[in-house]
Amino acid sequence: AAPGPRSYTTLRDEAVKLFNSLQQLESQRDPVPLIQGILQTCLDLPPLVDEIYCQLVKQTTEPPAPGGPGDLHYWQLLTCMSCTFLPSPPVLRFLRFHLDRRVLTESRFPASEMAKYACFIREALGKTRGRECVPSLEEILVLMRRQEMICTVHCPGAAACSVAISSHTTAEEVRAASVARELVSRLGLSQSPNLFALYEQSRLREQPVGSSTLLADVLTRFE
C-alpha cells in the first residue's frame, strides 16, 4: 500500500534520515519501497525537496562505480523525483546544468543508460507541476525503465480501452485523445451534446475526475 500519514521530528533530523536512506539505496536489491518512502517524506516535508535534489546531483557526479547498481539506483530516484517535484529555481538551474553536462560527457556512448536517464529527467522537469500523491509502486517501476503506464478505461457495458499514460497525463488529455473518440463512437454518442467524462470508482465512492487531475495520482489512490 502507498505510505500513509507519518510522524516527523525536526527538518534537520529528517534530512539526516534521508541521507541515510540514500546510502542504503546503493545496496538495495529492490529499491522501489525505499524510493517511495523517500518521495513520501519529500511530499510531506517540501523544504527537503531541494536537499534531496542536491544530494542526488552530488551522488551522480563522478560516482565510484559508474554504471553500477548504486549509480543506477540514484539515477532512478532522480527520475522519480523529476516526475513528482520541482526544485526551487536556483536548484533547478543547477540540476539542469548537471544533466546537460552528463549528456555531453556521455555523448561518446549513445547507448549509455545514464545519458538516457539524464535526457528523460530533463524532459520531465519541463512538464512537472507537482503531485497530490507520490508515485505508486507500479509507476515507480515504470519510471525506472523510462516507460509509460497502461491505464484501462472502462465504459458502460463490457467495453474497455487501454490508454498509455505518463506521470504528467491529465484527465482532460485522455478525454481529448483518440481513445475518447473511440468510446463515444462505441456508445453511439457522436451526435449527442453530452461530453465524455472520466469517473473514479471504488467500493466506497464514485466521483468524476477533474480535467486537470493527473491520472497517476488517481492510480496511486487505488493502490
C-alpha positions in Angstrom: 0.0 0.0 0.0 1.1 3.6 -0.5 2.6 5.2 2.5 0.1 6.7 4.9 0.5 9.6 7.4 3.7 9.7 9.3 5.1 11.4 12.3 8.2 13.5 11.8 10.8 15.1 14.0 12.8 18.2 13.1 13.8 19.0 9.5 17.4 18.6 10.4 16.8 15.1 11.8 14.7 14.1 8.8 17.4 15.4 6.4 19.9 13.1 8.2 17.4 10.2 7.9 17.0 10.8 4.2 20.8 10.9 3.7 21.0 7.5 5.4 18.2 6.2 3.1 20.2 7.4 0.1 23.2 5.4 1.4 21.0 2.3 1.8 19.8 2.8 -1.8 23.1 1.8 -3.2 22.9 -1.8 -1.9 19.1 -2.4 -2.2 18.2 -5.4 -4.4 14.6 -4.0 -4.6 14.9 -0.2 -4.3 11.2 0.5 -5.1 9.8 0.7 -1.5 12.8 2.8 -0.3 12.3 5.2 -3.3 8.6 5.5 -2.5 9.4 6.2 1.2 11.9 9.0 0.2 9.3 10.5 -2.1 6.7 10.4 0.6 8.9 12.3 3.1 9.6 14.9 0.4 5.9 15.3 -0.2 5.1 15.6 3.5 8.1 17.9 4.1 8.6 20.2 1.0 11.6 22.0 2.4 13.6 18.7 1.9 12.9 18.5 -1.8 15.9 20.8 -2.6 18.1 18.9 -0.2 17.4 15.6 -1.9 18.0 17.0 -5.4 21.3 18.4 -4.2 22.3 15.1 -2.7 21.4 13.2 -5.9 23.4 15.6 -8.0 26.4 15.0 -5.7 25.9 11.2 -5.8 25.7 11.1 -9.6 28.7 13.3 -10.1 31.8 11.1 -10.7 30.4 8.1 -8.8 33.0 5.5 -7.6 31.4 2.8 -9.8 29.9 4.5 -12.9 27.0 2.5 -14.3 27.0 0.1 -11.3 23.8 -0.8 -9.3 24.3 2.1 -6.8 24.8 4.7 -9.6 21.8 3.3 -11.4 19.5 3.5 -8.3 20.5 7.1 -7.8 19.5 8.0 -11.4 16.3 6.1 -11.0 15.4 8.0 -7.8 16.3 11.2 -9.6 13.9 10.2 -12.4 11.1 9.6 -9.9 11.8 13.0 -8.2 11.7 14.8 -11.5 8.2 13.5 -12.2 6.9 14.4 -8.8 8.5 17.6 -7.6 10.1 20.8 -9.0 13.0 22.2 -7.0 13.4 25.9 -6.3 14.6 28.0 -9.3 18.3 28.1 -8.2 18.4 24.3 -7.6 16.6 23.7 -10.9 19.2 25.7 -12.8 22.0 23.7 -11.1 20.2 20.4 -11.8 19.7 21.3 -15.5 23.4 22.2 -15.8 24.3 18.8 -14.2 22.0 16.9 -16.6 23.4 18.8 -19.7 26.9 18.1 -18.5 26.2 14.4 -18.1 24.6 14.2 -21.5 27.6 15.9 -23.1 30.0 13.7 -21.2 28.2 10.5 -22.3 27.7 11.7 -25.9 30.6 9.5 -27.0 28.4 6.5 -25.9 25.0 6.9 -27.4 23.7 3.8 -25.7 24.7 5.0 -22.2 21.9 4.4 -19.7 22.9 7.4 -17.6 22.7 9.7 -20.7 19.2 8.3 -21.4 18.1 9.0 -17.8 19.5 12.5 -18.0 17.5 13.2 -21.2 14.4 11.7 -19.7 14.7 13.8 -16.5 15.4 17.0 -18.5 12.2 16.5 -20.4 10.2 15.6 -17.3 11.2 18.7 -15.5 9.6 20.8 -18.2 6.2 19.0 -17.6 6.1 18.5 -13.8 3.7 20.8 -11.9 3.6 19.0 -8.5 1.7 15.9 -7.4 -1.1 15.2 -4.8 0.3 11.7 -4.2 3.7 10.1 -4.6 4.0 7.7 -7.5 2.5 4.2 -6.9 4.8 1.2 -6.7 3.7 0.4 -10.3 4.5 3.9 -11.5 8.0 3.8 -9.9 8.7 0.5 -11.6 7.7 2.0 -14.9 9.7 5.2 -14.4 12.8 3.2 -13.5 12.5 1.8 -17.1 11.6 5.2 -18.6 8.4 3.8 -19.9 4.7 4.7 -19.8 1.9 3.1 -17.7 -1.0 1.3 -19.3 -4.4 2.5 -17.8 -7.6 0.7 -18.5 -10.7 2.9 -19.1 -14.0 1.1 -18.7 -17.3 2.3 -20.1 -20.9 1.2 -19.7 -21.3 -2.5 -20.7 -18.2 -4.7 -21.3 -16.2 -2.3 -23.4 -12.8 -1.1 -22.2 -9.8 0.6 -23.7 -6.2 0.6 -22.8 -4.5 4.0 -22.6 -0.8 4.7 -22.3 -0.2 7.5 -19.8 2.8 9.2 -18.3 3.2 10.8 -14.9 2.0 14.1 -16.4 -1.1 12.9 -18.3 -4.3 14.7 -17.2 -7.9 13.5 -17.4 -8.5 16.2 -20.0 -5.7 14.9 -22.2 -7.3 11.4 -22.1 -10.7 12.8 -22.8 -9.4 14.6 -25.8 -7.4 11.6 -27.1 -8.4 9.2 -29.8 -9.5 6.7 -27.2 -12.2 9.1 -26.1 -13.5 9.4 -29.6 -13.5 5.7 -30.0 -15.6 5.3 -26.8 -18.0 8.0 -28.0 -18.4 6.1 -31.2 -19.0 2.8 -29.4 -21.7 4.3 -27.2 -23.4 6.0 -30.1 -22.9 9.5 -28.8 -21.3 11.0 -31.8 -24.4 13.3 -32.4 -25.0 13.8 -28.7 -24.4 17.2 -27.0 -23.2 15.2 -23.9 -19.5 15.2 -23.1 -17.3 12.2 -22.3 -16.0 12.2 -18.7 -13.8 10.0 -16.6 -15.0 8.7 -13.2 -13.0 7.3 -10.3 -14.9 4.4 -8.8 -14.1 2.3 -5.7 -16.1 0.3 -3.1 -16.6 3.5 -1.1 -17.2 6.2 -3.6 -17.8 7.2 -7.2 -16.8 10.7 -8.4 -15.9 12.5 -11.6 -12.2 13.0 -12.2 -11.4 16.7 -12.6 -10.0 17.7 -16.0 -6.6 18.9 -14.6 -6.2 15.8 -12.3 -3.2 13.7 -13.0 -4.3 10.1 -13.7 -1.1 8.8 -12.0 -2.4 10.3 -8.7 -5.8 8.5 -9.2 -3.9 5.2 -9.7 -1.9 5.8 -6.5 -5.1 6.3 -4.5 -6.3 3.0 -5.8 -3.1 1.3 -4.7 
